[in-house]
Amino acid sequence: MKTQIKNKEIAEQFADLADVFSETVDDEGLRVLASICLQLSDLDSCLVFTTTIGNSIEFSALVSNTQATMPGSTSDEPNTLSQLAMRSLRPEFSLTSVNSAIVTEFAFPLRVHGRALGAIFIEGKGQRYLSAETIAVIQSVADLSASAIYQCHQIVQTRTLVSQLKGALDSRVVLEQAKGILAERMKIDFPTAFQELRNTARREQRPIHHVAAEIVSTLNK
């Protein structure tokens, strides 16, 4: 019965996670993911992070059942086991000694399209192990999350590109309007009007689209 309740709670959280990563990737979304993985593992602390192209930590979130700070949780670089998991693209395990106490560590890569976007790092005090089934489930959660994060990044990049293209198109439209206004006012052709715009921009040391926008704005006065 307890297992059913736990699985239901995790399923509900994972549904929330899909919503969190639908618009943006940030610390809050990673915190939800860390909470899910911590419940699945029954260990003590979970750190989830994404990395930049240079492999520095971009976003991170730590969820812990203890008061102790996870070693490396405040670093700008992934810890050794997480780096290993990101290179191998598979779950990694180690037993380490911290202040003469044994600590169990697991790292799961956030893998998508043959590369890692970050990792999930989980640790627990003492010599503790995860079943093969639990390891497979957590890695599946990591893969699904990585896919959602990747899709979110793609959406953001597309929106940025569309915005840039729209800005370029708007500038072009304003430039053509300004050329038309000058051509009409000065009784000159379009190439000469464009040269006049360039000369004004150089003389006043301003971007040509600023000069064009100023000319177009005079129509509304």
VENFENUR-V515192 format. One record per helix or strand of 2 or more residues. SS is the DSSP state (hx for helix, st for strand). FROM is the first residue (numbers start at 1). TO is the last residue. If there is no record, write none. Layout:
BEGIN
ss=<SS;SS>
from=<FROM;FROM>
to=<TO;TO>
END
This chain:
BEGIN
ss=<hx;hx;st;st;hx;st;st;st;hx;hx;hx>
from=<2;27;45;56;80;92;101;115;132;190;208>
to=<20;41;51;64;88;98;112;125;186;204;220>
END
